[in-house]
Amino acid sequence: MKSTKEAIEKLKEILIEKEPRKSELIADFHHKIFKEDCHIGDTVDELLSELAIDMDFYEPNEEWRKQDHSFYGSEYLGEVIKGGLVKLESTFKAELKAGANE
């Protein structure tokens, strides 16, 4: 990912997709954050890293979630992503404002 806007778009896509595509998008997001050495800016990088780690605990299979209570389903994933989006969108607006003032 090369921008906050792109990260926001990816998260929104994860939010609306259904399984199995949702899990694929989460894996891709995680890969982009940790394997491709994504660097947008310190604040955004930290937010994205936290989100990627939190999304690691998403498990679509209800039976598997029952075996390990650290995993969660789609409903909580939505809350995690929406919370992250609020923070990212706020940061994005601040970046735009700062860019306009330069």
Gaussian input, Z-matrix of N, CA and C with variables (Angstrom, degrees):
# hf/3-21g

backbone

0 1
 N
 C     1     B1
 C     2     B2     1     A1
 N     3     B3     2     A2     1     D1
 C     4     B4     3     A3     2     D2
 C     5     B5     4     A4     3     D3
 N     6     B6     5     A5     4     D4
 C     7     B7     6     A6     5     D5
 C     8     B8     7     A7     6     D6
 N     9     B9     8     A8     7     D7
 C    10    B10     9     A9     8     D8
 C    11    B11    10    A10     9     D9
 N    12    B12    11    A11    10    D10
 C    13    B13    12    A12    11    D11
 C    14    B14    13    A13    12    D12
 N    15    B15    14    A14    13    D13
 C    16    B16    15    A15    14    D14
 C    17    B17    16    A16    15    D15
 N    18    B18    17    A17    16    D16
 C    19    B19    18    A18    17    D17
 C    20    B20    19    A19    18    D18
 N    21    B21    20    A20    19    D19
 C    22    B22    21    A21    20    D20
 C    23    B23    22    A22    21    D21
 N    24    B24    23    A23    22    D22
 C    25    B25    24    A24    23    D23
 C    26    B26    25    A25    24    D24
 N    27    B27    26    A26    25    D25
 C    28    B28    27    A27    26    D26
 C    29    B29    28    A28    27    D27
 N    30    B30    29    A29    28    D28
 C    31    B31    30    A30    29    D29
 C    32    B32    31    A31    30    D30
 N    33    B33    32    A32    31    D31
 C    34    B34    33    A33    32    D32
 C    35    B35    34    A34    33    D33
 N    36    B36    35    A35    34    D34
 C    37    B37    36    A36    35    D35
 C    38    B38    37    A37    36    D36
 N    39    B39    38    A38    37    D37
 C    40    B40    39    A39    38    D38
 C    41    B41    40    A40    39    D39
 N    42    B42    41    A41    40    D40
 C    43    B43    42    A42    41    D41
 C    44    B44    43    A43    42    D42
 N    45    B45    44    A44    43    D43
 C    46    B46    45    A45    44    D44
 C    47    B47    46    A46    45    D45
 N    48    B48    47    A47    46    D46
 C    49    B49    48    A48    47    D47
 C    50    B50    49    A49    48    D48
 N    51    B51    50    A50    49    D49
 C    52    B52    51    A51    50    D50
 C    53    B53    52    A52    51    D51
 N    54    B54    53    A53    52    D52
 C    55    B55    54    A54    53    D53
 C    56    B56    55    A55    54    D54
 N    57    B57    56    A56    55    D55
 C    58    B58    57    A57    56    D56
 C    59    B59    58    A58    57    D57
 N    60    B60    59    A59    58    D58
 C    61    B61    60    A60    59    D59
 C    62    B62    61    A61    60    D60
 N    63    B63    62    A62    61    D61
 C    64    B64    63    A63    62    D62
 C    65    B65    64    A64    63    D63
 N    66    B66    65    A65    64    D64
 C    67    B67    66    A66    65    D65
 C    68    B68    67    A67    66    D66
 N    69    B69    68    A68    67    D67
 C    70    B70    69    A69    68    D68
 C    71    B71    70    A70    69    D69
 N    72    B72    71    A71    70    D70
 C    73    B73    72    A72    71    D71
 C    74    B74    73    A73    72    D72
 N    75    B75    74    A74    73    D73
 C    76    B76    75    A75    74    D74
 C    77    B77    76    A76    75    D75
 N    78    B78    77    A77    76    D76
 C    79    B79    78    A78    77    D77
 C    80    B80    79    A79    78    D78
 N    81    B81    80    A80    79    D79
 C    82    B82    81    A81    80    D80
 C    83    B83    82    A82    81    D81
 N    84    B84    83    A83    82    D82
 C    85    B85    84    A84    83    D83
 C    86    B86    85    A85    84    D84
 N    87    B87    86    A86    85    D85
 C    88    B88    87    A87    86    D86
 C    89    B89    88    A88    87    D87
 N    90    B90    89    A89    88    D88
 C    91    B91    90    A90    89    D89
 C    92    B92    91    A91    90    D90
 N    93    B93    92    A92    91    D91
 C    94    B94    93    A93    92    D92
 C    95    B95    94    A94    93    D93
 N    96    B96    95    A95    94    D94
 C    97    B97    96    A96    95    D95
 C    98    B98    97    A97    96    D96
 N    99    B99    98    A98    97    D97
 C   100   B100    99    A99    98    D98
 C   101   B101   100   A100    99    D99
 N   102   B102   101   A101   100   D100
 C   103   B103   102   A102   101   D101
 C   104   B104   103   A103   102   D102
 N   105   B105   104   A104   103   D103
 C   106   B106   105   A105   104   D104
 C   107   B107   106   A106   105   D105
 N   108   B108   107   A107   106   D106
 C   109   B109   108   A108   107   D107
 C   110   B110   109   A109   108   D108
 N   111   B111   110   A110   109   D109
 C   112   B112   111   A111   110   D110
 C   113   B113   112   A112   111   D111
 N   114   B114   113   A113   112   D112
 C   115   B115   114   A114   113   D113
 C   116   B116   115   A115   114   D114
 N   117   B117   116   A116   115   D115
 C   118   B118   117   A117   116   D116
 C   119   B119   118   A118   117   D117
 N   120   B120   119   A119   118   D118
 C   121   B121   120   A120   119   D119
 C   122   B122   121   A121   120   D120
 N   123   B123   122   A122   121   D121
 C   124   B124   123   A123   122   D122
 C   125   B125   124   A124   123   D123
 N   126   B126   125   A125   124   D124
 C   127   B127   126   A126   125   D125
 C   128   B128   127   A127   126   D126
 N   129   B129   128   A128   127   D127
 C   130   B130   129   A129   128   D128
 C   131   B131   130   A130   129   D129
 N   132   B132   131   A131   130   D130
 C   133   B133   132   A132   131   D131
 C   134   B134   133   A133   132   D132
 N   135   B135   134   A134   133   D133
 C   136   B136   135   A135   134   D134
 C   137   B137   136   A136   135   D135
 N   138   B138   137   A137   136   D136
 C   139   B139   138   A138   137   D137
 C   140   B140   139   A139   138   D138
 N   141   B141   140   A140   139   D139
 C   142   B142   141   A141   140   D140
 C   143   B143   142   A142   141   D141
 N   144   B144   143   A143   142   D142
 C   145   B145   144   A144   143   D143
 C   146   B146   145   A145   144   D144
 N   147   B147   146   A146   145   D145
 C   148   B148   147   A147   146   D146
 C   149   B149   148   A148   147   D147
 N   150   B150   149   A149   148   D148
 C   151   B151   150   A150   149   D149
 C   152   B152   151   A151   150   D150
 N   153   B153   152   A152   151   D151
 C   154   B154   153   A153   152   D152
 C   155   B155   154   A154   153   D153
 N   156   B156   155   A155   154   D154
 C   157   B157   156   A156   155   D155
 C   158   B158   157   A157   156   D156
 N   159   B159   158   A158   157   D157
 C   160   B160   159   A159   158   D158
 C   161   B161   160   A160   159   D159
 N   162   B162   161   A161   160   D160
 C   163   B163   162   A162   161   D161
 C   164   B164   163   A163   162   D162
 N   165   B165   164   A164   163   D163
 C   166   B166   165   A165   164   D164
 C   167   B167   166   A166   165   D165
 N   168   B168   167   A167   166   D166
 C   169   B169   168   A168   167   D167
 C   170   B170   169   A169   168   D168
 N   171   B171   170   A170   169   D169
 C   172   B172   171   A171   170   D170
 C   173   B173   172   A172   171   D171
 N   174   B174   173   A173   172   D172
 C   175   B175   174   A174   173   D173
 C   176   B176   175   A175   174   D174
 N   177   B177   176   A176   175   D175
 C   178   B178   177   A177   176   D176
 C   179   B179   178   A178   177   D177
 N   180   B180   179   A179   178   D178
 C   181   B181   180   A180   179   D179
 C   182   B182   181   A181   180   D180
 N   183   B183   182   A182   181   D181
 C   184   B184   183   A183   182   D182
 C   185   B185   184   A184   183   D183
 N   186   B186   185   A185   184   D184
 C   187   B187   186   A186   185   D185
 C   188   B188   187   A187   186   D186
 N   189   B189   188   A188   187   D187
 C   190   B190   189   A189   188   D188
 C   191   B191   190   A190   189   D189
 N   192   B192   191   A191   190   D190
 C   193   B193   192   A192   191   D191
 C   194   B194   193   A193   192   D192
 N   195   B195   194   A194   193   D193
 C   196   B196   195   A195   194   D194
 C   197   B197   196   A196   195   D195
 N   198   B198   197   A197   196   D196
 C   199   B199   198   A198   197   D197
 C   200   B200   199   A199   198   D198
 N   201   B201   200   A200   199   D199
 C   202   B202   201   A201   200   D200
 C   203   B203   202   A202   201   D201
 N   204   B204   203   A203   202   D202
 C   205   B205   204   A204   203   D203
 C   206   B206   205   A205   204   D204
 N   207   B207   206   A206   205   D205
 C   208   B208   207   A207   206   D206
 C   209   B209   208   A208   207   D207
 N   210   B210   209   A209   208   D208
 C   211   B211   210   A210   209   D209
 C   212   B212   211   A211   210   D210
 N   213   B213   212   A212   211   D211
 C   214   B214   213   A213   212   D212
 C   215   B215   214   A214   213   D213
 N   216   B216   215   A215   214   D214
 C   217   B217   216   A216   215   D215
 C   218   B218   217   A217   216   D216
 N   219   B219   218   A218   217   D217
 C   220   B220   219   A219   218   D218
 C   221   B221   220   A220   219   D219
 N   222   B222   221   A221   220   D220
 C   223   B223   222   A222   221   D221
 C   224   B224   223   A223   222   D222
 N   225   B225   224   A224   223   D223
 C   226   B226   225   A225   224   D224
 C   227   B227   226   A226   225   D225
 N   228   B228   227   A227   226   D226
 C   229   B229   228   A228   227   D227
 C   230   B230   229   A229   228   D228
 N   231   B231   230   A230   229   D229
 C   232   B232   231   A231   230   D230
 C   233   B233   232   A232   231   D231
 N   234   B234   233   A233   232   D232
 C   235   B235   234   A234   233   D233
 C   236   B236   235   A235   234   D234
 N   237   B237   236   A236   235   D235
 C   238   B238   237   A237   236   D236
 C   239   B239   238   A238   237   D237
 N   240   B240   239   A239   238   D238
 C   241   B241   240   A240   239   D239
 C   242   B242   241   A241   240   D240
 N   243   B243   242   A242   241   D241
 C   244   B244   243   A243   242   D242
 C   245   B245   244   A244   243   D243
 N   246   B246   245   A245   244   D244
 C   247   B247   246   A246   245   D245
 C   248   B248   247   A247   246   D246
 N   249   B249   248   A248   247   D247
 C   250   B250   249   A249   248   D248
 C   251   B251   250   A250   249   D249
 N   252   B252   251   A251   250   D250
 C   253   B253   252   A252   251   D251
 C   254   B254   253   A253   252   D252
 N   255   B255   254   A254   253   D253
 C   256   B256   255   A255   254   D254
 C   257   B257   256   A256   255   D255
 N   258   B258   257   A257   256   D256
 C   259   B259   258   A258   257   D257
 C   260   B260   259   A259   258   D258
 N   261   B261   260   A260   259   D259
 C   262   B262   261   A261   260   D260
 C   263   B263   262   A262   261   D261
 N   264   B264   263   A263   262   D262
 C   265   B265   264   A264   263   D263
 C   266   B266   265   A265   264   D264
 N   267   B267   266   A266   265   D265
 C   268   B268   267   A267   266   D266
 C   269   B269   268   A268   267   D267
 N   270   B270   269   A269   268   D268
 C   271   B271   270   A270   269   D269
 C   272   B272   271   A271   270   D270
 N   273   B273   272   A272   271   D271
 C   274   B274   273   A273   272   D272
 C   275   B275   274   A274   273   D273
 N   276   B276   275   A275   274   D274
 C   277   B277   276   A276   275   D275
 C   278   B278   277   A277   276   D276
 N   279   B279   278   A278   277   D277
 C   280   B280   279   A279   278   D278
 C   281   B281   280   A280   279   D279
 N   282   B282   281   A281   280   D280
 C   283   B283   282   A282   281   D281
 C   284   B284   283   A283   282   D282
 N   285   B285   284   A284   283   D283
 C   286   B286   285   A285   284   D284
 C   287   B287   286   A286   285   D285
 N   288   B288   287   A287   286   D286
 C   289   B289   288   A288   287   D287
 C   290   B290   289   A289   288   D288
 N   291   B291   290   A290   289   D289
 C   292   B292   291   A291   290   D290
 C   293   B293   292   A292   291   D291
 N   294   B294   293   A293   292   D292
 C   295   B295   294   A294   293   D293
 C   296   B296   295   A295   294   D294
 N   297   B297   296   A296   295   D295
 C   298   B298   297   A297   296   D296
 C   299   B299   298   A298   297   D297
 N   300   B300   299   A299   298   D298
 C   301   B301   300   A300   299   D299
 C   302   B302   301   A301   300   D300
 N   303   B303   302   A302   301   D301
 C   304   B304   303   A303   302   D302
 C   305   B305   304   A304   303   D303

   B1=1.4380
   B2=1.5204
   B3=1.3065
   B4=1.4500
   B5=1.5221
   B6=1.3320
   B7=1.4637
   B8=1.5276
   B9=1.3185
   B10=1.4717
   B11=1.5154
   B12=1.3357
   B13=1.4638
   B14=1.5271
   B15=1.3268
   B16=1.4628
   B17=1.5271
   B18=1.3249
   B19=1.4633
   B20=1.5246
   B21=1.3172
   B22=1.4659
   B23=1.5210
   B24=1.3292
   B25=1.4693
   B26=1.5297
   B27=1.3349
   B28=1.4664
   B29=1.5245
   B30=1.3214
   B31=1.4666
   B32=1.5222
   B33=1.3154
   B34=1.4688
   B35=1.5254
   B36=1.3245
   B37=1.4611
   B38=1.5344
   B39=1.3312
   B40=1.4675
   B41=1.5266
   B42=1.3050
   B43=1.4618
   B44=1.5227
   B45=1.3296
   B46=1.4765
   B47=1.5259
   B48=1.3259
   B49=1.4675
   B50=1.5234
   B51=1.3036
   B52=1.4678
   B53=1.5275
   B54=1.3162
   B55=1.4580
   B56=1.5279
   B57=1.2995
   B58=1.4581
   B59=1.5350
   B60=1.3105
   B61=1.4748
   B62=1.5335
   B63=1.3309
   B64=1.4617
   B65=1.5356
   B66=1.3226
   B67=1.4608
   B68=1.5220
   B69=1.3310
   B70=1.4613
   B71=1.5269
   B72=1.3164
   B73=1.4630
   B74=1.5281
   B75=1.3219
   B76=1.4658
   B77=1.5288
   B78=1.3288
   B79=1.4701
   B80=1.5302
   B81=1.3095
   B82=1.4628
   B83=1.5301
   B84=1.3286
   B85=1.4638
   B86=1.5321
   B87=1.3169
   B88=1.4624
   B89=1.5355
   B90=1.3271
   B91=1.4668
   B92=1.5312
   B93=1.3124
   B94=1.4705
   B95=1.5280
   B96=1.3059
   B97=1.4649
   B98=1.5267
   B99=1.3268
   B100=1.4613
   B101=1.5326
   B102=1.3109
   B103=1.4695
   B104=1.5270
   B105=1.3166
   B106=1.4621
   B107=1.5204
   B108=1.3237
   B109=1.4602
   B110=1.5245
   B111=1.3056
   B112=1.4620
   B113=1.5269
   B114=1.3292
   B115=1.4640
   B116=1.5228
   B117=1.3154
   B118=1.4625
   B119=1.5134
   B120=1.2970
   B121=1.4575
   B122=1.5134
   B123=1.3147
   B124=1.4684
   B125=1.5208
   B126=1.3188
   B127=1.4648
   B128=1.5205
   B129=1.3275
   B130=1.4655
   B131=1.5270
   B132=1.3247
   B133=1.4698
   B134=1.5237
   B135=1.3146
   B136=1.4635
   B137=1.5334
   B138=1.3268
   B139=1.4709
   B140=1.5253
   B141=1.3249
   B142=1.4637
   B143=1.5263
   B144=1.3166
   B145=1.4655
   B146=1.5243
   B147=1.3233
   B148=1.4652
   B149=1.5251
   B150=1.3290
   B151=1.4610
   B152=1.5250
   B153=1.3214
   B154=1.4658
   B155=1.5255
   B156=1.3210
   B157=1.4680
   B158=1.5252
   B159=1.3343
   B160=1.4628
   B161=1.5259
   B162=1.3291
   B163=1.4675
   B164=1.5273
   B165=1.3268
   B166=1.4687
   B167=1.5250
   B168=1.3115
   B169=1.4596
   B170=1.5243
   B171=1.3287
   B172=1.4603
   B173=1.5240
   B174=1.3199
   B175=1.4658
   B176=1.5247
   B177=1.3407
   B178=1.4675
   B179=1.5280
   B180=1.3277
   B181=1.4554
   B182=1.5338
   B183=1.3278
   B184=1.4677
   B185=1.5260
   B186=1.3198
   B187=1.4674
   B188=1.5295
   B189=1.3127
   B190=1.4611
   B191=1.5229
   B192=1.3378
   B193=1.4779
   B194=1.5250
   B195=1.3140
   B196=1.4644
   B197=1.5247
   B198=1.3174
   B199=1.4591
   B200=1.5317
   B201=1.3118
   B202=1.4665
   B203=1.5229
   B204=1.3036
   B205=1.4625
   B206=1.5284
   B207=1.3314
   B208=1.4700
   B209=1.5301
   B210=1.3350
   B211=1.4579
   B212=1.5214
   B213=1.3232
   B214=1.4648
   B215=1.5235
   B216=1.3283
   B217=1.4629
   B218=1.5103
   B219=1.3266
   B220=1.4626
   B221=1.5217
   B222=1.3213
   B223=1.4613
   B224=1.5314
   B225=1.3096
   B226=1.4661
   B227=1.5287
   B228=1.3222
   B229=1.4652
   B230=1.5285
   B231=1.3251
   B232=1.4624
   B233=1.5185
   B234=1.3273
   B235=1.4634
   B236=1.5328
   B237=1.3257
   B238=1.4671
   B239=1.5271
   B240=1.3174
   B241=1.4712
   B242=1.5252
   B243=1.3195
   B244=1.4638
   B245=1.5220
   B246=1.3218
   B247=1.4621
   B248=1.5230
   B249=1.3232
   B250=1.4535
   B251=1.5132
   B252=1.3265
   B253=1.4652
   B254=1.5233
   B255=1.3166
   B256=1.4671
   B257=1.5263
   B258=1.3160
   B259=1.4672
   B260=1.5293
   B261=1.3322
   B262=1.4589
   B263=1.5247
   B264=1.3296
   B265=1.4617
   B266=1.5209
   B267=1.3102
   B268=1.4572
   B269=1.5320
   B270=1.3128
   B271=1.4583
   B272=1.5176
   B273=1.3417
   B274=1.4550
   B275=1.5289
   B276=1.3204
   B277=1.4697
   B278=1.5237
   B279=1.3235
   B280=1.4608
   B281=1.5253
   B282=1.3433
   B283=1.4632
   B284=1.5178
   B285=1.3329
   B286=1.4629
   B287=1.5334
   B288=1.3162
   B289=1.4616
   B290=1.5376
   B291=1.3138
   B292=1.4615
   B293=1.5190
   B294=1.3332
   B295=1.4599
   B296=1.5202
   B297=1.3158
   B298=1.4658
   B299=1.5262
   B300=1.3265
   B301=1.4640
   B302=1.5189
   B303=1.3237
   B304=1.4746
   B305=1.5091
   A1=108.55
   A2=113.75
   A3=118.42
   A4=113.49
   A5=116.86
   A6=118.78
   A7=111.21
   A8=114.17
   A9=120.14
   A10=109.57
   A11=116.39
   A12=120.57
   A13=111.05
   A14=117.33
   A15=120.83
   A16=110.96
   A17=117.37
   A18=121.38
   A19=110.71
   A20=116.89
   A21=121.62
   A22=110.26
   A23=116.78
   A24=120.80
   A25=111.34
   A26=117.26
   A27=120.94
   A28=110.76
   A29=116.81
   A30=120.53
   A31=111.60
   A32=116.77
   A33=120.17
   A34=110.70
   A35=116.53
   A36=120.59
   A37=110.16
   A38=117.00
   A39=121.00
   A40=109.91
   A41=116.16
   A42=121.93
   A43=112.35
   A44=117.88
   A45=120.17
   A46=114.17
   A47=117.43
   A48=119.94
   A49=111.91
   A50=115.16
   A51=123.52
   A52=108.57
   A53=115.64
   A54=121.23
   A55=109.29
   A56=119.73
   A57=128.70
   A58=113.88
   A59=116.54
   A60=120.78
   A61=111.35
   A62=117.62
   A63=121.46
   A64=110.99
   A65=117.46
   A66=121.27
   A67=111.50
   A68=117.19
   A69=121.29
   A70=110.83
   A71=116.67
   A72=121.13
   A73=111.57
   A74=116.75
   A75=120.38
   A76=109.93
   A77=116.76
   A78=120.41
   A79=110.38
   A80=117.08
   A81=121.32
   A82=110.90
   A83=116.62
   A84=121.63
   A85=109.58
   A86=115.95
   A87=121.95
   A88=110.03
   A89=116.22
   A90=120.98
   A91=111.04
   A92=116.48
   A93=120.36
   A94=111.35
   A95=117.31
   A96=120.60
   A97=110.82
   A98=117.78
   A99=120.29
   A100=115.37
   A101=118.06
   A102=119.62
   A103=112.64
   A104=116.94
   A105=119.93
   A106=111.77
   A107=116.25
   A108=121.65
   A109=111.61
   A110=114.54
   A111=122.51
   A112=109.70
   A113=116.51
   A114=120.20
   A115=109.03
   A116=115.29
   A117=121.70
   A118=109.74
   A119=115.78
   A120=123.96
   A121=107.17
   A122=117.69
   A123=120.22
   A124=113.63
   A125=117.89
   A126=121.04
   A127=111.25
   A128=116.52
   A129=120.78
   A130=110.03
   A131=117.04
   A132=120.10
   A133=111.12
   A134=116.55
   A135=120.69
   A136=111.01
   A137=116.71
   A138=120.61
   A139=110.92
   A140=116.68
   A141=120.48
   A142=111.79
   A143=116.86
   A144=120.46
   A145=110.87
   A146=116.56
   A147=120.70
   A148=110.69
   A149=117.08
   A150=120.92
   A151=110.98
   A152=116.69
   A153=120.45
   A154=110.70
   A155=116.54
   A156=120.44
   A157=110.13
   A158=117.43
   A159=120.74
   A160=111.45
   A161=116.86
   A162=120.10
   A163=112.27
   A164=117.75
   A165=120.42
   A166=111.64
   A167=118.07
   A168=121.97
   A169=112.98
   A170=116.66
   A171=120.79
   A172=108.74
   A173=115.39
   A174=121.31
   A175=108.29
   A176=117.12
   A177=119.56
   A178=114.11
   A179=117.53
   A180=121.18
   A181=109.64
   A182=115.50
   A183=120.96
   A184=112.62
   A185=117.24
   A186=120.55
   A187=111.05
   A188=117.56
   A189=121.00
   A190=110.41
   A191=116.22
   A192=119.68
   A193=110.61
   A194=117.75
   A195=120.97
   A196=111.64
   A197=116.54
   A198=121.19
   A199=112.17
   A200=116.72
   A201=120.93
   A202=108.15
   A203=116.57
   A204=121.26
   A205=113.64
   A206=118.02
   A207=119.06
   A208=110.44
   A209=116.59
   A210=120.53
   A211=110.78
   A212=115.40
   A213=120.77
   A214=110.10
   A215=115.17
   A216=121.78
   A217=113.77
   A218=114.69
   A219=122.61
   A220=113.84
   A221=116.69
   A222=119.56
   A223=110.78
   A224=116.48
   A225=119.55
   A226=110.74
   A227=117.43
   A228=120.42
   A229=109.61
   A230=116.24
   A231=120.14
   A232=111.65
   A233=116.80
   A234=120.80
   A235=111.13
   A236=116.34
   A237=121.41
   A238=109.60
   A239=116.23
   A240=120.60
   A241=111.01
   A242=117.75
   A243=119.84
   A244=111.22
   A245=117.23
   A246=120.47
   A247=111.09
   A248=116.33
   A249=120.81
   A250=112.32
   A251=116.26
   A252=120.16
   A253=111.93
   A254=116.47
   A255=119.86
   A256=109.78
   A257=116.55
   A258=120.99
   A259=111.38
   A260=116.83
   A261=120.20
   A262=112.32
   A263=116.32
   A264=119.42
   A265=110.89
   A266=117.54
   A267=121.43
   A268=110.22
   A269=116.39
   A270=121.42
   A271=110.76
   A272=117.07
   A273=122.37
   A274=110.55
   A275=116.58
   A276=120.24
   A277=110.83
   A278=116.67
   A279=120.91
   A280=110.50
   A281=117.00
   A282=120.64
   A283=110.76
   A284=116.36
   A285=120.47
   A286=111.07
   A287=115.04
   A288=119.89
   A289=110.45
   A290=116.89
   A291=121.16
   A292=110.33
   A293=117.30
   A294=121.85
   A295=111.92
   A296=116.43
   A297=120.91
   A298=110.85
   A299=116.69
   A300=120.45
   A301=113.35
   A302=116.65
   A303=119.07
   A304=111.13
   D1=141.25
   D2=-174.77
   D3=-113.69
   D4=-7.42
   D5=-177.45
   D6=-153.13
   D7=161.27
   D8=175.77
   D9=-62.55
   D10=-40.04
   D11=179.98
   D12=-60.11
   D13=-42.84
   D14=178.73
   D15=-64.06
   D16=-40.78
   D17=177.76
   D18=-61.81
   D19=-43.15
   D20=178.63
   D21=-60.92
   D22=-44.45
   D23=179.60
   D24=-62.40
   D25=-41.72
   D26=178.86
   D27=-62.53
   D28=-43.82
   D29=-179.81
   D30=-64.95
   D31=-39.64
   D32=177.67
   D33=-64.35
   D34=-36.37
   D35=177.61
   D36=-64.65
   D37=-44.46
   D38=177.64
   D39=-59.60
   D40=-41.35
   D41=-177.13
   D42=-59.53
   D43=-38.46
   D44=-174.11
   D45=-94.85
   D46=-17.37
   D47=-177.36
   D48=-72.85
   D49=157.67
   D50=175.75
   D51=-106.42
   D52=167.27
   D53=176.18
   D54=-70.50
   D55=146.88
   D56=4.49
   D57=-87.58
   D58=-5.13
   D59=-176.83
   D60=-61.29
   D61=-37.21
   D62=-179.50
   D63=-56.68
   D64=-47.15
   D65=179.71
   D66=-64.11
   D67=-37.34
   D68=177.23
   D69=-63.54
   D70=-43.08
   D71=179.94
   D72=-66.80
   D73=-37.24
   D74=177.12
   D75=-64.54
   D76=-43.84
   D77=178.56
   D78=-62.53
   D79=-40.52
   D80=178.56
   D81=-65.41
   D82=-42.08
   D83=177.96
   D84=-60.05
   D85=-48.05
   D86=179.96
   D87=-59.17
   D88=-44.31
   D89=179.43
   D90=-61.07
   D91=-44.74
   D92=-179.13
   D93=-63.83
   D94=-36.90
   D95=-177.59
   D96=-73.92
   D97=-45.48
   D98=-171.45
   D99=-101.71
   D100=-30.62
   D101=-175.51
   D102=-94.92
   D103=-32.56
   D104=-177.94
   D105=-92.30
   D106=6.74
   D107=178.36
   D108=52.63
   D109=54.69
   D110=179.15
   D111=-63.21
   D112=127.06
   D113=175.99
   D114=-137.34
   D115=110.98
   D116=179.19
   D117=-108.05
   D118=-42.01
   D119=-179.00
   D120=173.04
   D121=153.88
   D122=-173.04
   D123=-54.23
   D124=-48.20
   D125=-177.93
   D126=-64.51
   D127=-47.33
   D128=-179.15
   D129=-66.51
   D130=-42.19
   D131=179.15
   D132=-57.97
   D133=-43.05
   D134=179.67
   D135=-64.60
   D136=-44.51
   D137=178.43
   D138=-61.05
   D139=-45.15
   D140=-178.41
   D141=-66.72
   D142=-38.36
   D143=177.53
   D144=-63.06
   D145=-44.76
   D146=178.49
   D147=-61.51
   D148=-43.32
   D149=179.06
   D150=-62.89
   D151=-44.88
   D152=-179.42
   D153=-60.53
   D154=-42.20
   D155=178.43
   D156=-65.18
   D157=-45.51
   D158=178.66
   D159=-60.40
   D160=-39.43
   D161=-178.29
   D162=-71.21
   D163=-16.19
   D164=175.12
   D165=-61.58
   D166=-21.92
   D167=-177.43
   D168=-92.29
   D169=4.97
   D170=174.24
   D171=-75.46
   D172=130.72
   D173=177.23
   D174=-138.34
   D175=113.90
   D176=-177.36
   D177=-71.45
   D178=-21.94
   D179=-176.94
   D180=-84.15
   D181=113.21
   D182=-176.77
   D183=-61.59
   D184=-38.08
   D185=179.60
   D186=-63.29
   D187=-39.69
   D188=179.45
   D189=-69.21
   D190=-35.83
   D191=177.22
   D192=-63.50
   D193=-34.50
   D194=179.23
   D195=-65.76
   D196=-28.18
   D197=-178.73
   D198=-78.94
   D199=-24.62
   D200=-179.09
   D201=-141.76
   D202=107.84
   D203=-172.92
   D204=-75.03
   D205=-0.72
   D206=174.79
   D207=-78.68
   D208=-15.68
   D209=177.72
   D210=-87.12
   D211=154.50
   D212=179.96
   D213=-138.22
   D214=168.23
   D215=-176.75
   D216=-102.70
   D217=-165.49
   D218=-174.13
   D219=-61.76
   D220=-36.96
   D221=-177.36
   D222=-62.46
   D223=-49.30
   D224=-179.86
   D225=-69.96
   D226=-34.55
   D227=175.98
   D228=-57.33
   D229=-42.06
   D230=177.43
   D231=-58.55
   D232=-41.67
   D233=178.59
   D234=-64.91
   D235=-41.75
   D236=179.46
   D237=-61.41
   D238=-48.60
   D239=-177.83
   D240=-66.83
   D241=-43.71
   D242=-179.96
   D243=-62.08
   D244=-39.79
   D245=176.79
   D246=-63.43
   D247=-41.84
   D248=177.28
   D249=-65.34
   D250=-38.68
   D251=178.83
   D252=-63.53
   D253=-39.91
   D254=178.05
   D255=-58.54
   D256=-46.79
   D257=-180.00
   D258=-65.23
   D259=-44.23
   D260=-178.84
   D261=-66.90
   D262=-41.75
   D263=179.62
   D264=-65.18
   D265=-36.34
   D266=175.95
   D267=-64.00
   D268=-44.12
   D269=178.10
   D270=-64.39
   D271=-40.82
   D272=179.70
   D273=-62.05
   D274=-43.76
   D275=178.49
   D276=-63.12
   D277=-39.39
   D278=178.01
   D279=-65.34
   D280=-38.18
   D281=177.41
   D282=-64.22
   D283=-43.19
   D284=179.00
   D285=-62.95
   D286=-43.47
   D287=179.97
   D288=-63.85
   D289=-43.27
   D290=179.52
   D291=-63.99
   D292=-39.13
   D293=178.43
   D294=-65.61
   D295=-35.01
   D296=179.63
   D297=-72.21
   D298=-26.99
   D299=-179.00
   D300=-85.17
   D301=-7.61
   D302=-177.78
   D303=-83.75

